[in-house]
Structures are given as structure tokens and as C-alpha cells.
Amino acid sequence: MKAMARSAAMLVALLAITGWIMSLVFRNEAERRALFVSGCLAAVVQLTAFGVVRFLGPKRALIGWGMGAVLRFTVLVMYALFFTKALGLPSTAALVGFAVFLFVSMLLESLLLANES
């Protein structure tokens, strides 16, 4: 549980830094709101995916990682087709932000899993 809390703290810090960098490109209030929503959603998705990998253990880590990839892709598609419109978010900022947040968080996940082994 302690490792999961540490992973969550590192993830939030990484997403905050990434969000700040992207806010230099997406400048208006609606785009920044889209980045915030995308960052929060990416954090939930990533923590869930990381939890699945940890739950399955080192012998089934590849299966867990594959399940996480399917989860990420499914949420990305649903976010693109339904949630951006339902929440009134600018599509470009929301989807670019979400994809970037997922990418950088997957890099962190790889680093954390490698250090656990």
C-alpha cells in the first residue's frame, strides 16, 4: 500500500508539471479546464492500470500491462466520442492533453515497475 501511495504522489507531481507545460500552449480558460479534466481522468485511469499490474504480480505483469493498455485505449475512445462533447470541452486540448498525460504516466509506470523487480 505504501508503494501505491508513493506511486500516486509521483504521478500527480508528473501530471502537474506536464499540465503546466501544456498550459503554455493551450492558453485560454476553456483549454486549461480541458487539460485539468484530462489530467484528472488520466490519473484515475493510470492508477487503475498500475493497480491491475501490481495485483497480478510479477509472473503475470505482461498480462496486467496489456489489460492496462486496453483500458487506456477504451477510455481514450470514449473520452473522444462522448465525454468531451458532454462536458463542453475543446476537443483538441482535451484529447492532446489526455494522450500526453497517458504517455508520460506510462513512462513513469515503466520506471516504477523496473525498480520494483
NORJO-V991690 format. One record per pair of residues at least 6 apart in sequence whose ideal C-beta (glycine too) atoms are under 8 Angstrom apart, sorted by the first residue. I is the first residue (numbers start at 1). GAP is how many residues later the second one is. If there is no record, write none. Layout:
BEGIN
i = <I | I>
gap = <GAP | GAP>
END
This chain:
BEGIN
i = <3 | 3 | 4 | 4 | 4 | 4 | 7 | 7 | 7 | 7 | 8 | 8 | 10 | 10 | 11 | 11 | 11 | 11 | 11 | 12 | 14 | 14 | 14 | 15 | 15 | 15 | 15 | 15 | 15 | 16 | 18 | 18 | 18 | 18 | 19 | 19 | 19 | 19 | 19 | 22 | 22 | 22 | 22 | 23 | 23 | 26 | 26 | 26 | 26 | 26 | 30 | 30 | 30 | 31 | 31 | 31 | 32 | 33 | 34 | 34 | 34 | 34 | 34 | 34 | 35 | 35 | 35 | 37 | 37 | 37 | 38 | 38 | 38 | 38 | 38 | 38 | 38 | 39 | 39 | 41 | 41 | 41 | 42 | 42 | 42 | 42 | 43 | 43 | 45 | 45 | 45 | 45 | 46 | 46 | 46 | 46 | 46 | 46 | 48 | 48 | 49 | 49 | 49 | 49 | 49 | 49 | 50 | 50 | 50 | 52 | 52 | 52 | 52 | 53 | 53 | 53 | 53 | 53 | 53 | 54 | 55 | 56 | 56 | 58 | 58 | 61 | 68 | 72 | 72 | 76 | 76 | 76 | 76 | 79 | 79 | 79 | 80 | 80 | 83 | 84 | 84 | 84 | 84>
gap = <51 | 113 | 43 | 46 | 47 | 50 | 40 | 43 | 101 | 105 | 35 | 39 | 98 | 102 | 32 | 35 | 36 | 94 | 97 | 31 | 90 | 91 | 94 | 24 | 27 | 28 | 86 | 89 | 90 | 23 | 21 | 82 | 83 | 86 | 16 | 17 | 20 | 78 | 82 | 13 | 74 | 75 | 78 | 9 | 12 | 6 | 8 | 9 | 67 | 71 | 59 | 60 | 63 | 59 | 61 | 62 | 61 | 56 | 50 | 55 | 56 | 59 | 60 | 63 | 58 | 59 | 62 | 50 | 52 | 57 | 41 | 55 | 56 | 57 | 59 | 60 | 63 | 58 | 62 | 34 | 38 | 57 | 56 | 59 | 60 | 63 | 58 | 62 | 26 | 27 | 30 | 57 | 26 | 55 | 56 | 59 | 60 | 63 | 20 | 23 | 18 | 19 | 20 | 22 | 23 | 60 | 18 | 59 | 62 | 12 | 15 | 16 | 19 | 8 | 11 | 12 | 15 | 56 | 60 | 10 | 9 | 7 | 8 | 58 | 59 | 52 | 41 | 30 | 34 | 19 | 22 | 23 | 26 | 15 | 16 | 19 | 11 | 15 | 6 | 6 | 7 | 10 | 11>
END
